[in-house]
Amino acid sequence: MGFQHPGNTLSSNDLRELITAPETQTGVRPRRGVELVTEGIAQQEASAARWTCLAAQQQTQCNQLHATREQLIRP
């Protein structure tokens, strides 16, 4: 790999063409970092929602047990 010199640069359009040409020929587009981050965020949100639901279920069960205990202890 060589060094980039001031006169040896690509314009953004040329770079875009270099990236999209193989994608167009093969019909396959590699996964981008943004897509991976978006997918990771969606997975974390789903996991957080699941844990929130489980916590709510446990809180409901605790509330029911406390109510039952109060009924049993009441004279």
C-alpha positions, -999 to 999 in steps of 0.1 A, spaced: 0 0 0 15 33 -10 14 67 6 -12 93 -6 4 124 -20 -14 157 -25 -18 151 -62 -29 115 -57 -64 119 -43 -99 108 -54 -129 130 -55 -159 118 -35 -178 110 -67 -149 88 -79 -148 71 -46 -185 65 -46 -182 50 -81 -154 27 -69 -176 15 -41 -208 11 -60 -195 -5 -92 -187 -39 -77 -220 -38 -57 -239 -32 -90 -221 -60 -108 -226 -86 -81 -260 -74 -68 -247 -78 -33 -241 -49 -9 -219 -54 21 -233 -45 55 -224 -10 65 -214 0 100 -246 21 104 -267 -9 96 -249 -30 122 -253 -3 148 -290 1 140 -295 -37 143 -276 -37 176 -298 -9 190 -329 -28 180 -317 -59 197 -309 -40 229 -343 -23 228 -360 -57 225 -339 -71 254 -347 -40 276 -384 -44 268 -382 -81 278 -365 -73 311 -390 -45 318 -419 -69 313 -403 -96 335 -397 -70 362 -433 -59 361 -445 -95 363 -423 -100 394 -435 -68 410 -471 -80 404 -464 -113 420 -447 -96 450 -477 -74 454 -500 -104 454 -479 -122 480 -479 -92 502 -517 -89 500 -521 -126 508 -498 -122 538 -517 -92 551 -550 -112 548 -535 -141 567 -520 -120 594 -551 -98 600 -570 -108 632 
